[in-house]
Amino acid sequence: MRYTFCIFFICIFEYTLPAQVFYQQESNLGVVGHFGADIWFGGGGVSFADFNQDGLDDLTFGTEAGQNIKFYENKGNAFEEVNPSFVTNTYENRQLVWVDYDNDGDKDFFACATDGPNRLYQNDGSMNFTDVTASVGLPIETKFTSGASFADIDEDGFLDLYISQFVLPNGSENEMWKWNPTTNQYQDYTLTSGTANGSRTSYCATFFDFDNDDDLDLYVINDSYSHENSLYMNTGNGVFVDVSVPSLSNLAIEAMNAGIGDFDNDHDFDIYITETENAVLLSNNGNNTFTDLTTTHGAEVTAWSWTGNFFDYDNDRDLDLYISTEEIGSPNPFFVNDGTGNFSQPLLNSGGIANADDIHSYTHAIGDYNNDGRSDIMVQPQGILNFRLYSNQDETENNFIKLHLVGVESSRDAYGAMIEVWAGGTKTILQTYSVTAYHCQNSDYVNIGLGENDVIDSLVINWPYSNNVDVVYNSDILVNGMNVVTENAGVTNNYTMPLCMQNHEVVVSPIPSQTYGASINLASSAKIIPESNVVFQALNEITLDIGFEIKAGAEFLAEINYCGN
C-alpha cells in the first residue's frame, strides 16, 4: 500500500517578521533552463497554467529558435521537465496558451512563433498531442505573431481567437477567428468583427469587460508612437466598434503590455500599460472613459518595461503590481497597494523581490505552485539567465479562497467570467482571462484575498454565456481552500491545501533560502515512515510558515503523520 504523509511541527519559536516575503526556489524545485538568444527583442512566453489538470500549476516556457518548448510538470514537491517534450516545436515562441478550445475537458496547446507558423495542438485526454492547425482552419503561414488571446466574443459557449501580429517594418492587420461548432473549425471573422486594427505593430491584446455590460471588449497594445493603442467595444453580438478616441485610451506610445485589474476597488477594470520610457496607469472612470493616474498614485516606471501584472500578493483585498523591465542593476518594480489605490515600493532599496531581482527580464506569470493561497511569480529572464521562481512566503494571517471555474453552457475554461466577492459587507470584483499582460498566461485557478474576513457573505459568478448567473453563499464556500464551482450547479467540490503528495523525504540540512510551511512536506535525502519522530538541526537559519522561526544551530522535532485529506 502507498502512503502519503504530512509533517506537522510541534515546537513553536519566537516569530520575527522577515524583510522579504519572496524567496528564490527555482533550483530547489528543479526549474533549470533559460530562453536563449532571441531573433527579435522581447524574449519568450511563459505559462503558469495547470496543463494536466491535476490541481497543481505547471510551467511552460518559450525558447530560442532551434530549442524545443520546455514543459515542467508540478509533482507537488518539485517540478520535473517533460522529456520527451509533449510537442516538437523549435521556433522562437512567444505567447503560449493552454486552452480547452474543443470543450472536451482537457487542455489543448497554442503556440505563437516569430519565425514559423503558429501551431494548435489537440490533447487526446492523455497528454498526447496532434497538430490540428490546418485541419481546424487556422493559417500555417509564417508571420511575426506576438500574441494570442482566446475568449467567447458572442457568448455561444465556444472560444474564439484573436491573433496580434507584429510584422516589421510597417505592421500588419490582426486576425479574429470565430469557432464554428457545426464544422468544428475556426472561420476568419476579422472583417465582420471590425477588429483588424489596421497595419500596426501589435504586441498583445486582452479581452475584458471595460464598460460593465456583460460582454467582452478588446484592448490592443500597439508598439509605436504612430500607432495608437486600440479599444474595441463589443456591441453584444461579437461585433465591435472602435472607441479608442472617445474613451481616452488611445495612447500613442511604444506600448508593450495591458495588465487588467480593479486597482482602486471602485468596481470597474483599470489598465496598466508598460512602455519604453513611461508606463501608464489608466483608471476607469465608470463612464466609458479613462484617466491617467500614474503619477498621482505612485505607479511610475521610467525604465523600458514589458510584462506588468496585477495580483494580490498578501491577500488583503487590494491589487499589487509587479513589472518586468530591461534595467539591469535596479530592481524590477514591485508596487504594493495601500488599500486606496496608492502604490509604494518597499523593496526598492533592498534589491527588489528576494533581494536579487535586479535582472533584465521580459516576461513573468503569476501562479500558486504549492497551493498555499499565496501567489508566486515565475520570471523568464533575458538570454541565458536561468528561469526564476519567486516563492511567496508572506506571513500575514489574511484569509483567501481559491476557485476552479468549470463552464457547462459556457466554454469549459469559462474565460471572461465576472466574479463578485462579498465579504464583511463590501464587494471586490475580478474577471478571468485566457491571457493578460505581455506574453504570459497566469494560473487559471482564481486566488481571491479576503483580508481578515474568515467567511464570505456571497459569491456571484456571471458566466460568459447568455445571462447565466450563479450565486453561492457562505455555507458552501471553503475559506482557505480550493472550491470547484460548476456552472448552474454551484460548488461541486472543495478541498484544503496543500494537496498531499506521495513518497516525500526529509531535508536534514536545508539551504539558507529554503522555506517550509507548517503542513508542507519537506523534500530531501532520508526517507521516513509514519508515526516516527525526526530531529532537525538547522545549520542555517530557516524560516517556516506563519508564526514559526528556527535559529541557526537550534533543534526542533517534527512528527510524521498520515495526510488527513
C-alpha positions as CSV (number, residue, x, y, z in Angstrom):
1,M,0.0,0.0,0.0
2,R,1.2,3.5,-0.8
3,Y,1.0,6.2,1.8
4,T,1.1,9.9,1.7
5,F,2.5,12.0,4.6
6,C,2.2,15.4,6.1
7,I,4.7,16.9,8.5
8,F,3.3,18.9,11.5
9,F,5.8,20.9,13.5
10,I,5.4,20.5,17.3
11,C,7.7,23.2,18.5
12,I,6.9,26.9,18.3
13,F,9.6,29.6,18.5
14,E,9.6,33.3,18.7
15,Y,8.4,34.9,15.4
16,T,10.1,37.8,13.7
17,L,8.9,39.5,10.6
18,P,11.4,39.0,7.7
19,A,12.4,41.8,5.4
20,Q,11.5,39.7,2.4
21,V,8.4,37.7,1.6
22,F,9.6,36.1,-1.6
23,Y,12.4,33.6,-1.9
24,Q,14.2,32.1,-5.0
25,Q,13.3,28.5,-5.3
26,E,13.8,27.5,-8.9
27,S,17.0,25.5,-8.2
28,N,15.4,23.7,-5.2
29,L,12.3,22.9,-7.3
30,G,14.1,21.7,-10.4
31,V,13.2,24.5,-12.7
32,V,16.5,24.7,-14.6
33,G,16.7,26.3,-18.1
34,H,16.7,29.5,-20.0
35,F,15.3,31.2,-23.1
36,G,18.5,31.7,-25.1
37,A,19.1,34.4,-27.7
38,D,16.2,36.0,-29.4
39,I,16.0,36.8,-33.1
40,W,13.8,39.8,-32.2
41,F,13.9,41.5,-28.8
42,G,11.2,40.6,-26.4
43,G,12.1,37.2,-25.2
44,G,9.8,34.1,-25.0
45,G,6.5,33.4,-23.4
46,V,5.8,31.8,-20.1
47,S,2.6,29.9,-18.8
48,F,1.8,29.1,-15.2
49,A,-1.3,27.1,-16.1
50,D,-2.1,23.5,-14.9
51,F,-1.7,21.7,-18.2
52,N,-2.6,18.2,-16.9
53,Q,-5.5,19.3,-14.7
54,D,-4.2,17.6,-11.5
55,G,-4.8,20.7,-9.4
56,L,-1.2,21.8,-9.5
57,D,0.1,24.8,-11.5
58,D,2.6,23.6,-14.1
59,L,5.2,25.7,-16.1
60,T,5.7,26.1,-19.9
61,F,8.5,28.3,-21.4
62,G,9.0,29.6,-24.9
63,T,12.6,29.3,-26.1
64,E,15.1,30.5,-28.8
65,A,14.9,29.2,-32.4
66,G,16.4,25.7,-32.6
67,Q,15.4,24.8,-29.0
68,N,12.2,23.0,-28.1
69,I,9.5,24.5,-26.0
70,K,10.1,23.5,-22.3
71,F,7.4,21.9,-20.2
72,Y,7.7,21.3,-16.4
73,E,5.2,19.2,-14.6
74,N,4.5,20.1,-11.0
75,K,4.9,17.0,-8.9
76,G,3.9,18.7,-5.6
77,N,7.3,18.9,-4.0
78,A,9.3,19.8,-7.2
79,F,9.0,20.3,-10.9
80,E,10.1,17.7,-13.5
81,E,10.9,18.6,-17.1
82,V,8.7,16.6,-19.5
83,N,11.1,14.5,-21.6
84,P,10.4,13.8,-24.4
85,S,8.5,17.0,-24.8
86,F,4.8,17.0,-25.5
87,V,5.4,18.5,-28.9
88,T,8.3,19.2,-31.3
89,N,8.4,22.9,-31.9
90,T,11.7,24.6,-32.3
91,Y,10.6,28.0,-33.5
92,E,11.2,31.2,-31.4
93,N,7.9,31.0,-29.5
94,R,6.2,34.0,-27.8
95,Q,2.7,33.7,-26.5
96,L,1.9,30.2,-25.1
97,V,-1.7,29.3,-24.2
98,W,-3.1,26.2,-22.6
99,V,-6.8,26.3,-23.6
100,D,-9.7,23.8,-23.9
101,Y,-10.7,25.1,-27.4
102,D,-12.9,22.0,-28.1
103,N,-14.6,21.8,-24.7
104,D,-13.7,18.2,-24.1
105,G,-12.4,18.6,-20.6
106,D,-8.6,18.6,-21.3
107,K,-6.1,21.4,-22.1
108,D,-5.0,21.8,-25.7
109,F,-2.0,24.0,-26.5
110,F,-1.4,27.0,-28.8
111,A,2.0,28.4,-29.5
112,C,2.8,31.7,-31.4
113,A,6.1,32.0,-33.3
114,T,8.1,34.8,-34.8
115,D,10.0,32.6,-37.3
116,G,7.4,30.0,-38.2
117,P,3.7,29.3,-38.3
118,N,1.5,29.3,-35.2
119,R,0.5,25.9,-34.1
120,L,-2.6,24.5,-32.3
121,Y,-2.1,21.1,-30.7
122,Q,-5.1,18.9,-29.7
123,N,-4.9,16.9,-26.5
124,D,-6.4,13.4,-26.7
125,G,-7.0,13.4,-22.9
126,S,-3.9,11.5,-22.1
127,M,-1.4,14.3,-22.8
128,N,-0.7,13.1,-26.4
129,F,-0.9,15.9,-28.8
130,T,-1.7,16.2,-32.5
131,D,-1.0,19.3,-34.7
132,V,-4.5,20.3,-35.9
133,T,-3.7,23.9,-37.0
134,A,-4.6,23.4,-40.7
135,S,-7.5,20.9,-40.1
136,V,-9.3,23.4,-37.9
137,G,-8.9,26.2,-40.5
138,L,-6.1,28.3,-39.0
139,P,-3.4,29.6,-41.3
140,I,0.0,28.0,-41.4
141,E,1.9,30.9,-42.9
142,T,4.9,32.4,-41.2
143,K,4.4,35.9,-39.7
144,F,5.9,37.6,-36.7
145,T,3.0,36.7,-34.4
146,S,3.4,38.1,-31.0
147,G,0.2,37.4,-29.1
148,A,-2.9,35.3,-29.0
149,S,-6.0,35.6,-26.8
150,F,-9.0,33.2,-26.5
151,A,-12.4,34.4,-25.5
152,D,-16.1,33.8,-26.3
153,I,-17.0,37.1,-28.0
154,D,-20.6,36.2,-28.7
155,E,-21.4,34.0,-25.7
156,D,-22.3,30.9,-27.7
157,G,-20.3,28.6,-25.5
158,F,-17.2,28.4,-27.7
159,L,-13.8,30.1,-27.5
160,D,-12.9,32.4,-30.4
161,L,-9.3,33.5,-31.1
162,Y,-7.6,36.9,-31.6
163,I,-4.1,37.0,-33.0
164,S,-1.8,40.0,-32.7
165,Q,0.7,40.5,-35.5
166,F,4.0,42.3,-35.0
167,V,5.2,42.3,-38.6
168,L,8.1,44.7,-39.3
169,P,8.7,47.3,-40.5
170,N,5.2,48.7,-41.1
171,G,3.0,46.3,-39.2
172,S,0.1,44.1,-40.3
173,E,-3.6,43.6,-39.7
174,N,-4.5,41.4,-36.7
175,E,-6.9,38.4,-37.1
176,M,-10.1,37.4,-35.4
177,W,-11.1,33.7,-35.7
178,K,-14.5,32.5,-34.7
179,W,-15.2,28.9,-33.8
180,N,-18.0,27.2,-35.8
181,P,-19.4,24.3,-33.8
182,T,-21.1,22.9,-36.9
183,T,-17.9,22.4,-38.9
184,N,-15.6,22.2,-35.8
185,Q,-13.4,24.8,-37.5
186,Y,-12.2,28.4,-37.0
187,Q,-13.5,30.9,-39.5
188,D,-11.9,34.2,-40.4
189,Y,-14.1,36.7,-38.6
190,T,-11.8,39.7,-38.8
191,L,-13.8,41.9,-41.2
192,T,-17.1,41.1,-39.6
193,S,-15.9,41.7,-36.1
194,G,-14.3,45.1,-37.0
195,T,-11.1,44.3,-35.2
196,A,-8.5,44.2,-38.0
197,N,-6.7,47.1,-36.2
198,G,-5.1,48.4,-39.4
199,S,-1.4,47.9,-40.4
200,R,0.1,48.3,-36.9
201,T,2.8,46.5,-34.9
202,S,0.7,44.8,-32.2
203,Y,2.3,43.0,-29.3
204,C,-0.7,41.6,-27.5
205,A,-4.4,42.0,-26.7
206,T,-6.7,41.3,-23.8
207,F,-10.4,40.7,-23.6
208,F,-12.2,42.3,-20.6
209,D,-15.5,44.0,-19.9
210,F,-14.4,47.6,-19.6
211,D,-18.0,49.1,-19.7
212,N,-19.7,46.5,-17.3
213,D,-22.3,45.5,-19.8
214,D,-21.7,41.7,-19.5
215,D,-19.8,41.1,-22.7
216,L,-16.1,41.1,-23.5
217,D,-14.4,44.1,-25.1
218,L,-10.9,44.1,-26.5
219,Y,-7.9,46.3,-25.8
220,V,-5.0,46.0,-28.3
221,I,-1.4,47.1,-27.5
222,N,0.4,48.7,-30.4
223,D,4.2,49.3,-30.1
224,S,4.7,52.6,-32.0
225,Y,4.4,56.4,-31.4
226,S,2.5,56.5,-34.7
227,H,0.2,53.5,-33.9
228,E,-2.2,54.3,-31.1
229,N,-3.5,51.6,-28.8
230,S,-7.0,50.4,-29.7
231,L,-10.1,49.8,-27.6
232,Y,-12.9,47.9,-29.3
233,M,-16.3,47.9,-27.6
234,N,-18.4,44.7,-28.1
235,T,-21.9,45.7,-29.2
236,G,-23.3,42.5,-27.7
237,N,-23.1,40.1,-30.7
238,G,-19.4,39.7,-31.3
239,V,-19.2,42.8,-33.5
240,F,-17.0,45.6,-32.2
241,V,-16.8,49.3,-32.6
242,D,-13.6,51.3,-32.1
243,V,-13.9,53.6,-29.1
244,S,-10.2,54.3,-28.6
245,V,-10.6,58.1,-29.0
246,P,-13.8,58.8,-27.0
247,S,-12.6,56.5,-24.2
248,L,-9.2,58.4,-24.0
249,S,-7.4,55.0,-24.1
250,N,-5.7,55.7,-27.4
251,L,-2.2,56.1,-26.1
252,A,0.4,56.8,-28.8
253,I,3.4,55.3,-27.1
254,E,5.8,52.3,-27.6
255,A,3.4,50.1,-25.6
256,M,4.2,46.5,-24.5
257,N,1.6,45.3,-22.1
258,A,-2.0,45.6,-20.9
259,G,-2.4,44.4,-17.3
260,I,-6.1,44.5,-16.2
261,G,-7.5,44.8,-12.7
262,D,-9.6,46.9,-10.4
263,F,-6.7,48.5,-8.5
264,D,-8.8,51.1,-6.7
265,N,-11.7,48.9,-5.8
266,D,-14.4,51.1,-7.5
267,H,-15.9,48.1,-9.3
268,D,-14.6,48.7,-12.8
269,F,-11.5,47.5,-14.6
270,D,-8.4,49.6,-15.0
271,I,-5.4,49.1,-17.3
272,Y,-1.6,49.2,-16.7
273,I,0.4,49.8,-19.9
274,T,4.1,49.3,-19.9
275,E,6.3,51.2,-22.3
276,T,9.9,52.0,-23.3
277,E,10.1,55.2,-21.2
278,N,7.0,56.0,-19.1
279,A,4.4,53.3,-18.1
280,V,0.8,54.5,-17.8
281,L,-1.9,53.6,-15.2
282,L,-5.3,54.2,-16.8
283,S,-8.1,54.5,-14.2
284,N,-11.6,53.5,-15.4
285,N,-13.9,56.4,-14.6
286,G,-17.0,54.2,-14.9
287,N,-18.5,56.2,-17.7
288,N,-16.6,54.6,-20.7
289,T,-13.6,56.9,-20.3
290,F,-10.2,56.5,-18.6
291,T,-7.9,58.9,-16.8
292,D,-4.1,58.7,-16.4
293,L,-3.3,58.4,-12.7
294,T,0.2,57.1,-13.0
295,T,1.9,60.0,-11.1
296,T,-0.8,60.8,-8.6
297,H,-1.0,57.1,-7.5
298,G,2.8,56.4,-7.4
299,A,2.9,53.9,-10.3
300,E,5.7,55.5,-12.3
301,V,8.2,53.3,-14.2
302,T,10.7,55.1,-16.4
303,A,12.7,52.0,-17.3
304,W,12.0,50.0,-20.5
305,S,9.2,47.8,-19.1
306,W,7.5,44.7,-20.5
307,T,5.1,42.4,-18.6
308,G,3.1,44.1,-15.8
309,N,0.7,42.0,-13.8
310,F,-1.9,43.0,-11.1
311,F,-2.2,40.4,-8.3
312,D,-2.9,40.5,-4.5
313,Y,0.3,39.2,-3.1
314,D,-0.7,39.5,0.6
315,N,-4.4,38.6,0.2
316,D,-5.5,42.0,1.8
317,R,-8.2,42.6,-0.9
318,D,-6.3,45.1,-3.0
319,L,-4.3,44.6,-6.1
320,D,-0.5,44.9,-6.1
321,L,1.6,45.2,-9.2
322,Y,4.8,43.5,-10.4
323,I,6.7,44.7,-13.6
324,S,9.5,43.1,-15.7
325,T,12.0,45.6,-17.0
326,E,15.2,45.8,-19.1
327,E,17.0,47.9,-16.5
328,I,20.0,45.9,-15.1
329,G,21.2,46.9,-11.7
330,S,17.9,48.3,-10.4
331,P,15.2,46.0,-9.1
332,N,12.2,45.2,-11.2
333,P,9.4,47.3,-9.7
334,F,7.1,45.7,-7.1
335,F,4.3,48.1,-6.2
336,V,2.3,47.4,-3.0
337,N,-1.2,48.9,-2.8
338,D,-2.1,50.7,0.4
339,G,-5.8,49.8,0.0
340,T,-6.8,53.1,-1.5
341,G,-5.1,52.6,-4.9
342,N,-1.9,54.3,-4.0
343,F,1.3,52.4,-4.6
344,S,4.7,52.3,-2.9
345,Q,7.9,50.2,-3.5
346,P,9.0,48.8,-0.1
347,L,11.8,46.7,-1.7
348,L,13.2,49.4,-3.9
349,N,16.4,49.8,-1.8
350,S,16.9,46.1,-0.9
351,G,17.4,44.5,-4.3
352,G,13.7,44.0,-5.1
353,I,12.0,40.6,-4.9
354,A,14.1,38.1,-3.0
355,N,16.9,40.6,-2.6
356,A,18.1,39.7,-6.0
357,D,15.7,40.9,-8.7
358,D,17.9,43.5,-10.4
359,I,17.9,41.5,-13.6
360,H,16.8,42.1,-17.2
361,S,13.5,40.2,-17.7
362,Y,10.9,40.4,-20.4
363,T,8.2,38.2,-19.1
364,H,6.7,36.7,-15.9
365,A,3.5,34.9,-14.9
366,I,1.5,34.5,-11.7
367,G,0.5,31.2,-10.2
368,D,0.5,29.2,-6.9
369,Y,2.8,26.3,-7.3
370,N,2.4,24.9,-3.8
371,N,-1.3,25.6,-3.4
372,D,-0.9,27.6,-0.2
373,G,-3.1,30.5,-1.3
374,R,-0.1,32.9,-1.8
375,S,0.6,33.9,-5.3
376,D,4.1,33.1,-6.7
377,I,6.0,34.7,-9.6
378,M,7.6,32.8,-12.4
379,V,10.1,35.0,-14.3
380,Q,11.5,34.4,-17.8
381,P,14.7,36.5,-17.8
382,Q,16.5,37.7,-20.8
383,G,19.0,35.5,-22.7
384,I,20.8,32.7,-20.8
385,L,19.9,33.7,-17.3
386,N,18.2,30.8,-15.6
387,F,14.4,30.9,-15.1
388,R,13.5,32.3,-11.6
389,L,10.7,31.1,-9.4
390,Y,9.9,33.5,-6.6
391,S,8.0,31.7,-3.8
392,N,5.6,33.8,-1.8
393,Q,6.0,33.3,1.9
394,D,4.1,36.3,3.1
395,E,3.5,36.0,6.8
396,T,0.3,38.0,7.2
397,E,-2.7,36.0,8.5
398,N,-5.1,37.1,5.8
399,N,-7.6,34.6,4.5
400,F,-8.3,33.6,0.9
401,I,-10.5,31.5,-1.3
402,K,-9.4,29.7,-4.5
403,L,-11.8,29.0,-7.3
404,H,-11.7,26.5,-10.2
405,L,-14.5,27.5,-12.6
406,V,-16.0,24.9,-14.8
407,G,-18.2,26.0,-17.6
408,V,-21.1,23.9,-18.9
409,E,-23.1,26.0,-21.2
410,S,-20.2,28.5,-21.2
411,S,-16.9,27.4,-22.6
412,R,-15.3,24.8,-20.4
413,D,-12.5,27.2,-19.3
414,A,-15.1,29.9,-18.5
415,Y,-12.7,32.7,-19.7
416,G,-14.4,36.0,-19.3
417,A,-16.4,35.1,-16.2
418,M,-17.1,38.1,-13.9
419,I,-16.7,37.3,-10.2
420,E,-18.1,39.4,-7.4
421,V,-16.9,38.6,-3.9
422,W,-18.9,39.9,-0.9
423,A,-17.2,39.7,2.5
424,G,-17.7,41.9,5.5
425,G,-20.4,43.8,3.6
426,T,-18.0,45.0,0.9
427,K,-17.5,43.9,-2.7
428,T,-14.5,43.2,-4.8
429,I,-14.5,42.2,-8.4
430,L,-12.3,40.3,-10.8
431,Q,-12.5,38.6,-14.2
432,T,-10.9,35.5,-15.7
433,Y,-8.8,35.6,-18.8
434,S,-7.0,33.2,-21.1
435,V,-4.1,35.7,-21.2
436,T,-3.4,39.1,-19.9
437,A,-0.3,41.3,-20.0
438,Y,2.6,40.6,-22.2
439,H,3.5,37.0,-23.4
440,C,2.2,35.4,-20.2
441,Q,-0.5,33.1,-19.1
442,N,-1.3,33.3,-15.4
443,S,-2.9,30.4,-13.5
444,D,-6.5,29.5,-14.3
445,Y,-7.1,28.9,-10.6
446,V,-8.5,32.2,-9.2
447,N,-6.9,33.3,-5.9
448,I,-9.0,35.8,-4.0
449,G,-7.8,37.6,-0.9
450,L,-10.3,38.1,1.9
451,G,-8.2,40.1,4.3
452,E,-9.2,39.4,7.9
453,N,-12.6,38.0,6.9
454,D,-12.9,34.4,7.7
455,V,-16.2,33.9,6.0
456,I,-17.7,35.4,2.8
457,D,-21.2,36.8,2.5
458,S,-21.7,35.5,-1.0
459,L,-20.0,34.9,-4.3
460,V,-21.7,36.0,-7.6
461,I,-20.4,34.5,-10.8
462,N,-21.7,36.0,-14.1
463,W,-20.7,33.3,-16.6
464,P,-19.8,34.2,-20.2
465,Y,-23.0,32.7,-21.6
466,S,-26.4,34.3,-22.2
467,N,-27.0,35.8,-18.7
468,N,-26.1,32.7,-16.7
469,V,-25.5,33.8,-13.1
470,D,-24.8,31.7,-10.1
471,V,-25.0,33.0,-6.5
472,V,-23.0,30.9,-4.0
473,Y,-23.5,31.6,-0.3
474,N,-21.0,31.3,2.6
475,S,-22.0,27.9,3.8
476,D,-21.0,26.4,0.5
477,I,-17.6,28.1,0.2
478,L,-14.4,26.7,1.9
479,V,-12.3,29.5,3.1
480,N,-8.5,28.9,2.8
481,G,-9.1,26.1,0.3
482,M,-10.0,25.3,-3.3
483,N,-13.6,25.5,-4.4
484,V,-14.7,23.9,-7.7
485,V,-17.6,25.9,-9.0
486,T,-19.6,24.4,-11.9
487,E,-21.9,26.5,-14.0
488,N,-25.6,26.1,-12.9
489,A,-24.6,23.7,-10.1
490,G,-22.6,25.8,-7.6
491,V,-19.8,24.4,-5.6
492,T,-19.4,20.8,-6.7
493,N,-16.1,20.0,-4.8
494,N,-13.8,21.7,-2.3
495,Y,-10.6,20.7,-0.5
496,T,-8.0,22.1,1.8
497,M,-4.4,22.7,0.7
498,P,-1.6,21.9,0.3
499,L,-2.5,18.8,-1.5
500,C,-0.9,15.6,-0.1
501,M,1.9,14.4,-2.2
502,Q,3.4,10.9,-2.3
503,N,6.8,9.5,-1.3
504,H,8.1,12.6,0.4
505,E,11.5,12.8,2.1
506,V,13.1,15.0,4.7
507,V,15.8,17.6,4.4
508,V,18.4,17.3,7.2
509,S,20.4,20.4,6.3
510,P,18.3,22.9,4.5
511,I,19.9,25.7,2.5
512,P,19.5,29.3,3.8
513,S,16.7,30.4,1.5
514,Q,14.6,27.3,1.9
515,T,11.2,28.0,3.4
516,Y,8.7,25.4,4.7
517,G,5.1,25.7,5.8
518,A,3.6,24.1,8.9
519,S,1.8,21.4,6.8
520,I,4.0,21.4,3.7
521,N,6.0,18.3,3.2
522,L,9.8,18.7,3.3
523,A,11.9,17.3,0.5
524,S,15.3,15.6,0.7
525,S,17.6,12.7,1.3
526,A,16.3,10.5,4.1
527,K,13.1,8.6,3.8
528,I,10.7,8.4,6.8
529,I,7.9,6.2,8.0
530,P,4.5,7.2,9.5
531,E,4.4,7.8,13.3
532,S,8.1,8.4,13.5
533,N,9.8,11.4,15.1
534,V,12.5,13.3,13.3
535,V,15.0,15.7,14.9
536,F,16.1,18.6,12.6
537,Q,19.2,20.6,13.2
538,A,19.4,23.9,11.4
539,L,22.9,24.6,10.0
540,N,21.5,27.9,8.8
541,E,18.5,29.9,9.9
542,I,15.4,28.6,8.2
543,T,12.0,30.4,8.1
544,L,8.9,28.3,8.5
545,D,5.3,29.3,7.9
546,I,3.3,31.9,9.7
547,G,4.5,32.2,13.4
548,F,7.4,29.8,13.2
549,E,11.1,30.5,13.1
550,I,14.2,28.3,13.8
551,K,17.5,30.0,14.5
552,A,20.8,28.6,13.2
553,G,22.1,25.8,15.5
554,A,18.7,25.2,17.1
555,E,17.0,21.8,17.1
556,F,13.3,21.1,16.8
557,L,11.1,18.0,16.5
558,A,8.7,17.1,13.7
559,E,6.0,14.4,14.0
560,I,5.3,12.4,10.8
561,N,1.6,11.6,10.3
562,Y,-0.7,10.4,7.6
563,C,-2.2,13.0,5.4
564,G,-5.7,14.0,6.5
565,N,-7.1,14.9,3.1
